[in-house]
Every structure is written in structure tokens, then in C-alpha cells.
Amino acid sequence: MPGDCPVHVTLRVKAHLPSLREGRLVREWRRSLSEASERGAFRVAHYSLQGDHAHLIVEAQGKEALASGMKSIAARLARAVNRVSGRTGAVLDGRYHHRSLRSPRDVRRALAYVLLNARRHLAKRRNAARGAVHLDGASSGRWFDGWRRDVASLRRAEEGRPEVARPRTWLLTVGWRRHGLVDPAEVPG
């Protein structure tokens, strides 16, 4: 995996754990992530928490940086789940799954998929493609600067500094925009 392309990572948690979207857990995850979102050769640029899994878009300068960074992020997620739920023990269901994003189109699709994943799950449950448009509070969407429309009215008050790192790769800063900004009303495939 070259250091010049972002990576879409999925972390799954074991069955019968509390939802990762529970308010206290989201707040604990944000606090913990803000301390580790940028670690030299590894950065977490975007994320979303779903009931039993988390999606991240990260940048890593090589396989070792990806492995080391994801080990830290996975441990932070596990500790956050255990702290909030007052439990101990294993949280993650195996290792992470990752996919390198090598083209502007891949990155654009991954951004929409990660930041709008809650809309996707909601549309599947309701068997409908449309719902109220809002930014997912369990994602880094409020820090994303590539929305198609003005989302100021959709944002909650932005408190403090972002818990995610500013992307640095061309694909994640500029390249993906060739395929259009992301509409918060999209339902990713």
C-alpha cells in the first residue's frame, strides 16, 4: 500500500455489545480519537460509527504505519466501549478490513459511503431512499468541507478542535472533487 493513497477501514465489534451510536459512547470515542487522529505517518481523516461497526478513512505512509495506527485506533475504540458500558473483555470481532482508495472516483465514493452510512442503513430498514436530511452526529461529517450544499443549518455547534486530522494526500484533499461534491441527501450504494 503506497503512502500516497487513502484507505477505507472497517472495524466490527462482537455481537451483544451496546450500539456504537449511543450518545455517551460517541462522546468518549471523539475524546479518545482527538488524542490519536494524527500520529506521524498515520492519520484518521473521517469516520462514522454504526451500531456494530465503524468506518474510517485513514492515510498511512506504508503497511507498517497502517498496522500500527489501526492497532492504536482499535484499542481506543475497545477501551471506549468497555469504559462506557462498564465491562471488560474483548470488543472487536477480528481484525480490521481495509481497502486502498487509488482513484479520485474511489475516494469520492468512499467519502459518501462513510459520512452518509447512517442514511444508507436507515434507507435499507425503511425500504425508502429519502428521509430528513441531517449530518450524522456519530460521524466526522460536521468537519467535512466537501458538502454540495450549505450545511450550516444542519451542523450542531462545533465544539473545540476536530477529532479528525486534516487530510494531506492529493486524492483526499483535491482529487475526489473532480467527481462532484457530496450531497448530504445522498444514499450511498
N, C-alpha and C positions, 0 to 999 in steps of 0.2 A: 504494500500500500504506500504510494508516494505521499510525501508531505504536502503536496500541492492540491489535494482534493479532500473535501469534507466527507464525513462518514455518518450514515444513519444507523443508530444503535437502538436496539430494543432489549429491555430488561424485563423479565417476567418474575412475578412473585408467586409463592406457593398458594395453593387453594386454602380457603377458610381463614384468610387474613383480612383485616379491615381494608376497606377501599382506600386506594392511594389518593382519592379525590376528597377525602374527609378533610374539613377545614383546618383542624389542628395539625394534621399530617402535612398538608400543603405548606402551611406556615413554617413548620420545622424543616421541611425539605428546602424551602427557599433560604432559610437562615444558614443551613449547612452548606448548600450549594454555593452561596455567595463567598464562602471561605475557600472554595476549591475549584471554581469555574475556570480559573486560569492558572495553570501550573507549568510554566516554561514552555515545553513542546506540546502541551495538551490544553485545549480549551473546549468548554461547553458553550455553544453559541445559542442553542434553542432547545426547548424541552416541552413535553406535555405529559401529565400524569393521567392515567386512565384507571379504572377500577382495579385491574390485576396486572397492569404492565405500565412501563414508562418508555416513551420515545425520546431520543436525544439526537441532535445534530451536533457533532463534535468535529474539531480539527486536531489532527495529531501529526507530528513530524516523524512518521515511521511506525512500524509494528510495535516496537518496544514502548514508545510513548503512548500508543493507543492502549496497550495492555496495562501499563502502569496507571494511566489516567482512569481507565474503566474500573480497575481494581479499587481505586480510591472512591470513585463515584458510587459503585455498587455497595461498598462498605458504608458509605454515608447514608444511602437510601435504606439499607437494612437497619442501621442504628436508629434512624428517624422513625421507622415503623415500630421497632421494639420500644423506643422511648415513649412514643405517643400511646401505644396500646398496652404498655405496662407488661410486656412479655419479654422472654429471652428465646434464643434459638435461631435456627436458620430461617431466612426470609425469602431468599431468591430461589427460583426454580431453575437451577442450572446456570450455565454461563450466559453471557450476553450474545445476541445475534447482531452481526453488523454487515453493512453493505456500503462499499465505496461509491461516492457520487462523482462520476467522472465527466459529466457534461452539464452545460447550463440547464438543459431540459430536466435532467435527473434532479438537480438541486432544486429547481422550481417546484417540481412535483413533490419532492420530499418536504420542502418548507410548508406547502399547503397541507400535506398529509399530517405532519407533526403538529402544526399550530391549529389545525382545524379537525383534529382527530375526534374530539368530543362530538362535533357536529356529525361526523361520519357514523359514530356509534349510535347517536340519537336517531339519525335517519334510518338506520337499519332496524332499530327497535320499533319505531313508529311506522315503518314502511312508507316513509314520506321523505321527500328531499328538502323540504323547506320548513323553517322554523324561525323563531325570533333570532335576529342577528345580534350577537354579543361576543365579546372576546372571552375566551375560556380563562377563568380565574386560576385554573390548575395548569397553566402553560406560561411560557415566556412571551405570549402574544402582545402583552402591553408594552414590551420593549422593542418589538419588531418595527422597523421603519419602512417596510415594503408593502404596506396595505394599499389597495387600489383606491379606496375612498377614505375620506377623513374619518378617523375613528376616535376622535377626541371625545365625542359623546358616548362612545362605547367603553372607554377606558375608565377604570377606577382610579382614584388618586394614586399617583405613583409615589410610593414612599421610599426614601433613601436611594441608594445606588442599585443598579440592576444586579440580579443574582447570576446573570449570564455574562460571558465575556464578549467583547466586540469581535466579530469575525475578522480574519485577516486575509484569507485566500481570495483570489480573484473570483473564483466560482461563487463563493458565498457572499461576497460584497457587491459585485458588479455583474458578473456573467449571467446569473439566473434571470436578471431583469430583462434580458433580450426576449424572454417568453411571456412577459407581462407581469404586472404587479399582482399580488394575491388579493382576491376579494373576500372579505370576512363572511360573505354569504355562500361561498362555495361549499360543496360537499365533496371532499376528495374521494377518489376511486379506490 
